[in-house]
Every structure is written in structure tokens, then in C-alpha cells.
Amino acid sequence: MSAGVVTTTRRRELARARTVAVALFVGVVAMFLLTLSYGDFQISLPDVVRSLLGRSTPAGVDYVMHDLRLPRASVAACAGLAFGLAGAIFQQLLRNPLASPDVIGVSQGATTAGIIMVMVLGLEGGVVAAAGLAGALVTALTIYALSWRKGVGGYRFILVGIGIGTVLTSITSYILTRSDVKVAAEAMIWLTGSVNGRTWPQIVPLAVSLLILVPLALILGRVLTGMQLGDDLATAFGVRVQWSRFALLIVAVCLTGMATSAAGPIAFVAFMSGPIAARMVGGGRPVLVQAALVGALLVLVADFIGSHLLGSRQFPVGVVTGVIGAPYLLWLLATANRSGRGG
């Protein structure tokens, strides 16, 4: 294949990736505005824009917008973006579609730490966010250490992570069984993954962390193209494989911990976003930006469905993503087994 053909192919792939990113961004903005506009108290799109810009609006619009819908939509978009980006980093680093934080125990680490802070120590607010981040980091470092054998292998990392995640889930269940029934019921909503009733103090830590972690992930993610060739070839091209993998994993873990603290462990968003983005882009190139946008769009759409399209009762966003993600996981396991990659 000539150099000209290779260059043309790369340009087409890059153009397609940019087009997909723009289309997804437009979809996220449209869904965000629809979330702000639609509900029992209807708000026209011009009034939504005027309220966002701080201009005069009809009575009640500013309260519904800024105290009820905007926090909910903001945490949905931010948490989805964080989960989608984290999942894509894990999957592309470990070269395995099962390697997402909600499958390998990282989300469970953040969840268990948050539950201990709230239900055992009676704390709330920023302390819970910090605990969720710390829990995710400690869990990830433990998995990394236990799976190290002159490097970190994808399947070994996943199996160790699943085992640790199971232990953490058991600890969370034990705490729930020892707690007051009413408090445990409220905690179960968060454990399912919910953006209902979010407030600005819960959103600000997540938003600030995204401002730091997203650019850092995109900068560090430049090495992913080389690492997809395999560790030996990547090292030959000058990539510091183990350091790059460790740094990217830490960034992905921080994204997972902060998103889980704000919205709970929303099921399968991190798991599905990367493969969906890869199918849309094609070509085998890293899809961090696209996966992040897919994650944001998934959570916004799932929350809208759970809030407005399933009858008079509202369902947490994690219920909807679970219904979508569980069949995909089963399909992935079935196809992996048929092709001889199921272990």
C-alpha cells in the first residue's frame, strides 16, 4: 500500500471521527435542552435560553430551571461523560471490552467508600465525594498490585478486579442489612444510580474534577495509538508503556470515583460507551472524545426515559441503563465464547 493511500485513509478516518464527535455533541446539547424544557411544568425553549442567560422569564421558570432541572441535567451529562471516558480508557488500555470500571470493581470501591461515609459515619457533601475518589483509587491500586506479573495483563487485571468487586459488593450489602430500613431504602436508590434530587454542592466537585481530568486524559491518551500495537512494539517506538498505562488508569479511576460519588454507580454506561463510539467511528483509532459524548448522551436519554416515558412512576437512570446494558453484556460474553476468546 502506497504512502499516498495510507495518508488518504488516515484523513478520511480523522474526518469521520470529527464528524461523529460533532454529531454527538449536538445530540448532547439537544437532549440537555429537552431535559430542561419537558416535564409537568412545561418551559418553552426560548424561556430556557433566557433563564440560562439570566434574563427575565415568566413566574416559576427560574425556580424550576435552576433548582430542579438544571442540577439534574448537569449531573447526568457530567457523570455520563466521566463514565464514558473512563470506560474507553480502561477498554483501550487493556484491549478488552469487558475492562470497564463497573465490571472490574472500581465503581464498587467508590460505592462502598461512599456508603461507609453516609451510613456508618453519618457524613455527607464533599467528604462523600472525597471518600468515593479515595475508595476507587485504593481499589484500583489493589487490583493493579495483585495482577502485576512483570507487567499488567488484561485478563488477569479483569479477573482480579471482578473478585475484589464481589468482596466490596458483599461489604456494601452487609452495611445495608445492618442499617435502618428507611435509610437503607434511600441508599438503594443511589446504589442503583440516580440523578434525581441532585444539588449544586454535589455537582461542583464533579464539574471541577472534569475540568482537570478530561484534558489530562486527552493529553495522556495520545499514546493509545502506539499501545494498540502491543507492549513490545510500543516500547520500540519509544512509548513508556507501564508508566503510561498506570497514569491513564489513575485518571480513569478518578473519573469513575467522582462520577460515582455524584450520581451513584450508573450501570453499564462505562461498559457500553466505548464500543458504541468505536462502531460509529470505525478504523480502530482511539475514541476517547466520542466515548465521553456517548456516555453523556446515554445518561441524559436514559434519565429522560425513566422520568417521562415509563408511565406515571419515575425510575432511576440506573434501572434504564441496566435494562439496556445487561443484554449487551450477555451478547458480548456469548460471542466471545463462540470465537474462542471466552477463556
Buried (B, 14 or more C-beta within 10 A) or exposed (E): EEEEEEEEEEEEBEEBBEEBBEEBBEBBBEBBBBBBBBBEEEBEEEBBBBBBEEEEBEEEBBEBBBEBBBBBBBBBBBBBBBBBBBBBBBBBBBEBBBBBBBBBBBBBBBBBBBBBBBBEEEBEEEBBBBBBBBBBBBBBBBBBEBBBEEEBBBBBBBBBBBBBBEEBBEBBEEBBEEBEEEEBEBBEBBBBBBBBEBEEEBBBBBBEBBEEBBEBBBEBBEBBBBBBEEBEEBBEEEBEBBEBBBBBBBBBBBBBBBBBBBBBBBBBBBBBBBBBBBEBBEEEBBBBBBBBBBBBBBBBBBBBBBBBEEEEEBBBBBBBBBBBBEEBBEEBEEEBEEEEEEE
